[in-house]
Amino acid sequence: MPDSTPAVPHGDPKPLLQTIGLTKRYGDFLANDRIDLDVWPRQIHALLGENGAGKSTLVKAIYGLIQPSDGEMRWQGDTMVLSGPSEARSRGIGMVFQHFSLFDNLTVAENVALGLDGSESFKDMSARLEEVSRVYGLPLDPRREVWQLSVGERQRIEIVRALMQNPKFLILDEPTAVLTPQEADQLFTVLDRLKAEGRAILYISHKLEEVKRLCDTATILRLGKKVSTCNPRKETAASLARLMVGGEIKEVKVAANRKTTVPRLVVNDLSLEPGDPHGVRLQHISFELKGGEILGIAGVAGNGQDELFAALSGEWLAPDPGMIVIDGIAAGQLSITRRRQLGAAFVPEERLGHGTAPRMKLSENALLTGHAASNMVQHGFVKTAAMLKTVDRATEAFDVRKANRDPEAASLSGGNLQKFIVGREILRNPAVLVVSQPTWGVDAGAAAVIRQALLDLAAGGAAVLVTSQDLDELAEITDRIAVMFHGHLSEPVATQGASREKLGLLMGGSSLEQEEPAHASGA
Ligand SMILES: Nc1ncnc2c1ncn2[C@@H]1O[C@H](COP(=O)(O)OP(=O)(O)OP(=O)(O)O)[C@@H](O)[C@H]1O
C-alpha cells in the first residue's frame, strides 16, 4: 500500500462525511466490505476501482438509495441513517449519476423541477436554473426538450440540478465519460470553484490522468474492499491502475499483418432529415470501409453521430437503398433485423434502454439482438440453452462480473454491462461492426480487453466503425479518423500522423464548408 497519505486540508476538525466499516451484501455477495472513508470539506476525493469494485454501491448508500447491511455513516461527526435520497439532499448531499435520470419528452426546466422539492414556483425555479447555469458556465436552454439534446448537454442538466440544491457534498459518478476534452475542462473549472466555496466532492472516474490533475485524495476499492487511500498527485496513472487491478494492465496489440480487403460498408452521399425538428441533418456523408479496417469518427457530441448511427443501423431509413451498402447489398431501406442478417452488428452509445432492456435478463437481451442471425430461435421456438450460452461466452471472453449467471441487465455495474453488450455483438463475429463509445465508463483493464477485441475483429476481416469522443482511444485502435461537425463528415485522414490539434480544429468545424445550417430548425 503506498504511503502517499493525503494531508488533512485546512484544519477542519471533523470530516464532513465518514463511513466506518460500511458493508453492503447482496445475498452472499459482498459488494462493499467494511469500507472506511473520510471526506473533508474543500476536498476533491477520487473513488477508484475496477468495474464492479463497489464504487456505485458505496455512493448509493451515502446518497440514501440503498441501506447498508452493516457499519456506520457519520455526517459532520454525527451518526447518519438515511431514509432515502430526499433526506440525503436535505442534509446537503447531492449526486450526479452515471446513468442519467431524465425524461426525454420533458423540457430541461421540467426535468429539473421534478428533482427539486417544489417549494418555489416554476417561473422562479426556471429563472434560478438559468442563473445557476450562467454563474457556473454550464449553458442550458430551459425550454428545450431533453430528447433533442446531446449527451454532454444532458449531463449538464444533471449537474445544474444538483447545484441548484446547494450541496455541501457532491457525488459525481464518471462525469467526464462522455465529455469532450473541452467540456471536461469546463467541468474541472466548476469543480475547482465548488471546492474553493468549501464544498466536498466525491469523484468516481476511470480516467486516471484526470484524477491526478483534479483530485486531492484517492480511495481505491478492489473486489468490494478498500485497498488504499493515497495522494493521486504522487502516483502515476500506471501505479493507480496497478492498485485498482492488483496487477499490470495488458497492453493493446495491433496485429502486424492486418490486411484490408474489399469494401464491406459503403456510405454514398447520405443526406437525411432528422426525425425531430432540432436534430442534426446528415449532409452528403460518404465513406468506404474495407474489411480489416477500423475507421474512427471523432467529434463533439451532438454533431450528427447519433443520427448517423440511426441511419446505419436501420432505426431510420435512408431516402435511397444505395446510400448504405453492406457487403455489396443496398441496405439503406432495410430493417435493423435484415441488416443483422447481412452480418452487421450495432452497439449504441446508451447502454441501458438502447443497448439493453434494463429489466430483462442478460439471456433475454442476448435474444433481442441475436434472434435474427443465430441459433437462438429454431422453427419459431426460442432456445433458452442457446441464449444462456451466449451469456456464458460473453461473460468468459470479456470477464463480465455479475452476482449470478443470468441477472437483469440493470443489476450489472456500468462497465460490466458495457463489456456484456460489446461481447454479445463481437461474439456473433460480424462482417461489419458499428460501435459508439465502446469504452464509456469502462475501467482501464476492461477497456484494453474491448479495444483488443475490436482490433482482433478487424484482423479477422471485419470492417469496424468506431464513434468515440476519446481521441486517445481512436489514436490507439483506428487506421483512419474522420470528424463529424454539423452533420458533415470530413474526409478521413490516416491516424498515424493525424495530430490532436488537427483533429481538434476539424472538431471545431474548420475546413468543412457549411452550405446550409445542419439543424433542421436552423438553430
Ligand atoms: N441490486 C444488486 N443485486 C445484486 N448484485 C448487485 C446489485 N447491485 C450491484 N451488484 C453487484 O455489486 C458489485 C459492485 O457493483 P458496483 O455497481 O458498486 O460497481 P462499480 O465499482 O460502481 O462498477 P462500475 O465501475 O462498472 O460502475 C457488482 O458485482 C454488481 O454486479
The ligand as a Gaussian input file, in Angstrom:
#p B3LYP/6-31G(d) Opt

LIG

0 1
 N      -29.008000      -4.910000      -6.836000
 C      -27.973000      -5.734000      -6.944000
 N      -28.130000      -7.075000      -6.828000
 C      -27.089000      -7.914000      -6.929000
 N      -25.816000      -7.511000      -7.154000
 C      -25.595000      -6.211000      -7.281000
 C      -26.648000      -5.248000      -7.196000
 N      -26.099000      -4.014000      -7.360000
 C      -24.780000      -4.204000      -7.556000
 N      -24.465000      -5.522000      -7.508000
 C      -23.136000      -6.106000      -7.684000
 O      -22.236000      -5.462000      -6.806000
 C      -20.955000      -5.317000      -7.439000
 C      -20.485000      -3.894000      -7.296000
 O      -21.212000      -3.080000      -8.225000
 P      -20.999000      -1.513000      -8.334000
 O      -22.030000      -1.015000      -9.275000
 O      -20.925000      -0.918000      -6.988000
 O      -19.574000      -1.470000      -9.007000
 P      -18.727000      -0.208000      -9.534000
 O      -17.403000      -0.241000      -8.843000
 O      -19.530000       1.021000      -9.371000
 O      -18.542000      -0.583000     -11.069000
 P      -18.526000       0.331000     -12.444000
 O      -17.200000       0.990000     -12.491000
 O      -18.635000      -0.692000     -13.520000
 O      -19.698000       1.260000     -12.391000
 C      -21.110000      -5.780000      -8.873000
 O      -20.554000      -7.073000      -8.988000
 C      -22.608000      -5.824000      -9.097000
 O      -22.967000      -6.841000     -10.003000

